[in-house]
Amino acid sequence: MTDLHHHDPSAAPDPLPPRLAAALEAVRLAAAEALRRFGDDSLGVSTKADASPVTEADIAAEGILRRELLGRFPDDGFLGEETGATSGTSGHVWVVDPIDGTKSFIRGVPLWATLVGCRRGGIDGPGEVGVIAIPALGETVFAAAGAGAWHVRGGAAPVVARVSARATLRGALVCSSAFTSFGDRPSSLGGGEAGRAARDRLEGAAGICRTWGDGYGYLLVATGRADAM
């Protein structure tokens, strides 16, 4: 295997670390299933206990992620947004959200993501692998500990994913799933009037604030197009 600490910095590691390779293949299959159902007016939608929506596409895509990842690594744990937790014995835990941005998905907005991460040493351990895919836009960012972070558009070869070098908020593009959430949080968690005041200061200091939220905002940060999420 390539020495991931001394690989060519301009080229993605070949071969990929096993769990990263598995994550990318699982995301490819799950994202294709979600994309196949995207824009379907007959898509079944229900409401979860926390009042957030879930669709048939969420359930189907997460089923693919669970099948593929645990099929490759049956001793790993798994924590899914829709289907809950399965304990493992290897110390590795997969954390997935098949459609991050379900509300956008339901409305035909393409800024939803398929997210897969793997932690080493349990759910609170360090991240080992991460993938953000935006299937409707054909973009993916993937990374693994010691193997760098990479950005793919369409069928092009991966290029290094680089964050912005901007050091101040002046001129920065700041994203959030919802800026109103700054005030919606309980005061004990920094919300309320203090949260709204912080939001106002942030919006006043930044160059642009946009609600390109969910996984898409993090992909923008990872590729240097947004400065903060």
MOHU-V987537 format. One record per pair of residues at least 12 apart in sequence whose C-alpha atoms are under 8 Angstrom apart, sorted by the first residue. I is the first residue (numbers start at 1). GAP is how many residues later the second one is. Records with the same first field share a line. If there is no record, write none. Layout:
I=GAP, GAP
//
This chain:
1=13, 14
2=12, 13
4=142, 143
5=141, 142
9=151
10=149, 150
11=147, 148, 149
12=135, 136, 138, 146, 147, 148
13=134
17=127, 130
19=110
20=109, 110, 122, 123, 124
22=46, 47, 50
23=46, 93, 94, 106, 108
24=107, 118
26=38, 39, 42, 43
27=38, 87, 88, 89, 104, 106
29=35, 36
30=30, 31, 32, 34, 35, 68, 84
31=30, 67, 83, 102, 104
32=103
33=24, 27, 28
34=23, 24, 26, 27, 65
35=100, 101
37=20
38=67, 68, 70
39=66, 67, 68, 69
43=12, 13, 14
44=12
53=49, 50
54=28, 48
55=47
58=24, 40, 41, 44
59=23, 24, 39
61=37, 38
62=18, 20, 21, 34, 35, 36
65=31, 33
66=12
69=25
74=14
75=13, 14, 15
76=12, 13, 14, 15, 16, 17, 18
77=12, 13, 14, 15, 16, 17
78=15, 16, 17, 18
79=14, 15, 16, 17
80=15, 16, 17
81=15, 16, 17
82=15
91=29, 30, 31
92=26, 27, 28, 29, 30
93=25, 26, 27, 28, 29, 30
94=22, 23, 24, 25
95=21, 22, 23, 24
96=18, 19, 20, 21
97=17, 18, 19
98=15, 16, 17, 18
99=13, 14, 15, 16
100=12, 13, 14, 15, 114, 115
101=12, 113, 114
110=24, 25, 26, 27
111=23, 25, 26, 101, 102, 103, 104, 105
112=22, 23, 24, 102, 103, 104
113=19, 20, 21, 22, 101, 102, 103
114=17, 18, 19, 20, 21, 101
115=15, 16, 17, 18, 100
116=13, 14, 15, 16
117=12, 13, 14
118=12
127=18
128=16, 17
129=13, 14, 15, 16
130=12, 13, 14
131=12
132=83, 87
134=81, 82
138=15, 16
139=12, 13, 14, 15
140=12, 13, 79
141=20, 78, 81
148=12
149=12, 13
151=72
161=61, 62, 63
162=60, 61, 62
163=58, 59, 60, 61, 62, 64
164=57, 59, 60, 61, 62, 63
165=59
166=61
169=36, 37, 38
170=35, 36, 37
171=35, 36, 37
172=34, 35, 36, 54, 55, 56
173=33, 34, 35, 36, 37, 52, 53, 54, 55
174=32, 33, 34, 35, 36, 52, 53, 54, 55
175=34, 35, 36, 37, 38, 42, 51, 53, 54
176=33, 34, 35, 36, 37, 38, 41, 53
177=34, 35, 36, 37, 40
178=33, 35
179=20, 32
180=16
182=13, 14, 16, 17
183=12, 13, 16
213=16
217=12
//
